[in-house]
Amino acid sequence: MNPHEEYIAHNNSESTQKLSIPDINKSQFNNLSEINNLDKVRDILFGNQMREVERKFARLEERLLKECINLRDDTRKRLDSLESYFKTEIESLAKQINNEQGERGQALKALTEQHKNITISLENKLAQFEEKTNTNQREIREQILNQSKNLHDDLRNKYEEILATLERDTQELRKDKTDRSALAHLFTELAIRLNQQ
């Protein structure tokens, strides 16, 4: 540590030792008096306006409270009237539903009776239809069997005819075809003549 730093450290320690407890209390007292002075200045500058604003807020709060009470009473009255209206409507609807249930029960009985009759007639018609379809299927099978036999015979005849025709045509082609060696001799002669020209 150099002498300059020792001097600064010594002065700092002395200054901290010089401040005692009564000095701290005096500084706090000075701060409080300054705050009180600021409050007085603030009251002088803005006091009337703040009191006016507080009065307005108090009046507004009273008015809002009255409005809330009126609104609550009005809402309660309306809800009571709605409740009585709903009760009467529900009672009339319950009566109407009971009447409709009775009517529907009778209509349902009539419908079930009709359904039974329709089911019986449908079962009879289905039995008749099944019989007819069985007989028609038998007839169609017999017809298809006969037609397939006829077609099979026709195809066999056509096949035999085609085979015979092919056999005849091949024999004619064998007779009429030119000999390869003769054809080769003819081409060589043609080539020699073309070369000579």
C-alpha positions in Angstrom: 0.0 0.0 0.0 1.5 3.4 -0.9 1.2 6.5 1.3 -1.6 8.1 -0.7 -3.8 5.0 -0.3 -3.0 4.9 3.5 -4.1 8.5 3.8 -7.5 7.9 2.0 -8.2 4.7 4.1 -7.4 6.6 7.3 -9.7 9.5 6.4 -12.5 7.2 5.5 -12.2 5.4 8.8 -12.2 8.7 10.7 -15.3 10.0 8.9 -17.2 6.8 9.7 -16.2 7.1 13.3 -17.2 10.7 13.5 -20.9 9.8 12.5 -22.5 8.9 15.8 -26.1 7.7 16.6 -27.4 11.2 17.4 -26.2 12.4 14.0 -28.2 9.6 12.3 -31.3 10.6 14.2 -30.9 14.2 13.2 -30.6 13.2 9.5 -33.8 11.1 9.8 -35.6 13.9 11.5 -34.5 16.3 8.7 -35.9 13.8 6.1 -39.2 13.6 8.0 -39.5 17.4 8.1 -38.8 17.6 4.4 -41.5 15.0 3.7 -44.0 16.9 5.9 -43.1 20.1 4.0 -43.7 18.3 0.7 -47.1 17.1 1.9 -48.1 20.7 2.9 -47.0 22.0 -0.5 -48.9 19.3 -2.2 -52.0 20.0 -0.1 -51.8 23.7 -1.0 -51.4 23.0 -4.7 -53.7 20.1 -5.2 -55.8 19.9 -2.0 -59.0 21.5 -3.3 -58.9 19.4 -6.5 -58.3 16.2 -4.6 -61.2 16.9 -2.2 -63.5 17.6 -5.2 -62.5 14.4 -6.9 -63.1 12.5 -3.6 -66.6 14.0 -3.3 -67.3 13.1 -6.9 -66.2 9.6 -6.4 -68.3 9.3 -3.2 -71.4 10.6 -5.2 -70.6 8.2 -8.0 -70.3 5.3 -5.6 -73.7 6.1 -4.0 -75.3 6.4 -7.4 -73.8 3.1 -8.5 -74.9 1.4 -5.3 -78.5 2.7 -5.9 -78.4 1.5 -9.5 -77.2 -1.9 -8.4 -79.9 -2.3 -5.8 -82.6 -1.2 -8.4 -81.1 -3.5 -11.0 -81.1 -6.4 -8.5 -84.8 -5.7 -7.5 -85.8 -5.4 -11.2 -84.0 -8.6 -12.1 -85.6 -10.5 -9.1 -89.1 -9.3 -10.2 -88.4 -10.4 -13.8 -87.0 -13.8 -12.8 -90.1 -14.4 -10.6 -92.4 -13.5 -13.4 -90.4 -15.8 -15.8 -90.5 -18.6 -13.2 -94.3 -18.4 -12.9 -94.6 -18.2 -16.7 -92.4 -21.3 -17.1 -94.4 -23.2 -14.5 -97.7 -22.6 -16.3 -96.2 -23.4 -19.7 -94.6 -26.7 -18.3 -97.9 -27.7 -16.8 -99.8 -27.1 -20.1 -97.1 -28.9 -22.0 -97.3 -31.9 -19.6 -101.0 -32.1 -20.2 -100.6 -31.9 -23.9 -97.9 -34.6 -23.8 -100.1 -36.9 -21.8 -103.0 -36.5 -24.3 -100.6 -37.1 -27.3 -99.2 -40.2 -25.6 -102.7 -41.6 -25.3 -103.5 -40.9 -28.9 -100.2 -42.3 -30.1 -100.7 -45.5 -28.0 -104.0 -46.1 -29.8 -102.5 -45.3 -33.2 -99.6 -47.6 -32.4 -102.0 -50.5 -31.6 -103.7 -50.0 -34.9 -100.4 -49.8 -36.7 -99.2 -53.1 -35.1 -102.4 -54.8 -36.2 -101.9 -53.5 -39.8 -98.3 -54.6 -39.7 -99.3 -58.1 -38.7 -101.7 -58.4 -41.6 -99.2 -57.0 -44.0 -96.5 -59.4 -42.8 -98.8 -62.4 -43.2 -99.8 -61.4 -46.8 -96.1 -60.7 -47.6 -95.1 -64.1 -46.3 -97.8 -65.8 -48.5 -96.7 -63.8 -51.5 -93.0 -64.6 -50.9 -93.9 -68.3 -50.7 -95.7 -68.1 -54.0 -92.8 -66.2 -55.5 -90.3 -68.7 -54.3 -92.3 -71.5 -55.8 -92.5 -69.7 -59.1 -88.8 -68.9 -59.1 -88.0 -72.5 -58.4 -90.1 -73.8 -61.3 -88.7 -71.1 -63.6 -85.1 -71.9 -62.6 -85.7 -75.6 -63.4 -87.2 -74.7 -66.8 -84.3 -72.3 -67.5 -81.7 -74.9 -66.5 -83.3 -77.5 -68.8 -83.3 -74.9 -71.7 -79.7 -74.0 -71.0 -78.7 -77.7 -71.0 -80.5 -78.3 -74.3 -79.0 -75.2 -75.8 -75.5 -76.1 -74.6 -75.9 -79.6 -76.1 -77.0 -78.1 -79.4 -74.2 -75.6 -79.4 -71.7 -78.4 -78.5 -72.9 -80.4 -81.4 -72.8 -77.4 -83.8 -69.3 -76.6 -82.6 -68.1 -80.1 -83.2 -69.6 -80.1 -86.7 -68.0 -76.8 -87.5 -64.7 -78.0 -86.1 -64.8 -81.1 -88.3 -65.7 -79.0 -91.3 -62.8 -76.6 -90.7 -60.4 -79.4 -90.2 -61.5 -81.0 -93.4 -61.2 -77.6 -95.3 -57.7 -77.1 -93.8 -56.7 -80.6 -94.8 -57.9 -80.0 -98.3 -56.2 -76.6 -98.6 -52.9 -77.9 -97.3 -52.9 -80.7 -99.8 -53.6 -78.3 -102.6 -50.8 -76.0 -101.4 -48.4 -78.9 -101.3 -49.2 -79.8 -104.9 -49.1 -76.2 -106.2 -46.0 -75.0 -104.4 -42.8 -74.4 -106.4 -39.7 -76.3 -105.8 -37.0 -74.5 -103.8 -34.1 -75.6 -105.9 -36.0 -74.5 -109.1 -36.7 -71.1 -107.5 -33.0 -70.7 -106.5 -31.9 -71.6 -110.0 -34.2 -69.0 -111.5 -32.9 -66.3 -109.2 -29.3 -67.1 -110.0 -30.0 -66.9 -113.7 -31.7 -63.5 -113.1 -28.8 -62.2 -111.2 -26.3 -63.3 -113.9 -28.3 -61.5 -116.6 -28.5 -58.3 -114.5 -24.8 -58.4 -113.9 -24.1 -58.8 -117.7 -26.2 -55.8 -118.6 
